[in-house]
Amino acid sequence: MGEVERWVSLEDIARHLDVSKDTIRAWIKKGTIPYHKIGRQYKFRVSEVDAWVESGESADADKHIETEE
C-alpha cells in the first residue's frame, strides 16, 4: 500500500511557496488556493498546492479583486 500524504499547516505551505502567511490567508479568503478546513484550522496537501501552481491558476491569485456594486 502506498504512503498516505500528510496534511500540512498554513505555516508549512507558506514556507513551501516562499510567501507570507498573510498571502496564504488572502488566497484562502478569495478561494483561489486549494485547502481543507479542519475545525478552525486550514490544512493543505502539498501535492494539491503544487498542482495548482503548475496549472498556472496561481498566477491569477492576486488578480481576483471583489467589487461591490
N, C-alpha and C positions, 0 to 999 in steps of 0.2 A: 504494500500500500504506500502511496506517495506521501510525502511530508506535507502537513497542513500549514498553510501560510499563516503566520501570526498577525494579529492586529497591532497597529502602531498608533501612538498618540499624536495629537496635534503638534506637539513639540518635535517629535521624531520626524513627521512629514515635512515640517518647516525646515528642519536641518537637512533632510534628504534633498529638498528642492532649492536649498540655499536662499530662502526668503524668510521674511519675518512672520511671527505668529499672527500679527495683525493682518497681514496679507492673506494668510490661510483663512482667518475668520471672515474677512471680507468676501472671499471666494465662496465660503460656506453660505453666507447670507444671500449671495446672488444665485446660489445653486449651481455654480459652474464646476466646482471640483467634486469628484466622486467621494462620498463619505457615508458613514453609518453612524447613527446616534444610538448610544447605549446609555440609558439613563440620562444624565446631564452631560455626559462626555461624548466627544466626537472621536471616532476611530476610523482608521484608514487601512486599506490593503495597498502595499507599495506597488503591486502589480497593476492594480486598477488605476492608480495615480500615474504610473509610468505610461500606461496605455493612453490615458487622457492627454499627457504631454506629447507623446509620439503621434497622436491623431491630429495634432495641430489645434485642437479646441482650446488649449490653454493660452494660445496666442491672443485670443479674444476675451480672456477672463476679465481684464481690466477695462474693456470697452463697453461692457453692459452697464449702462447708467440708466437707472429708472427715473422717469419723469412723471410728475403728477399733472394731470390735466383737469 
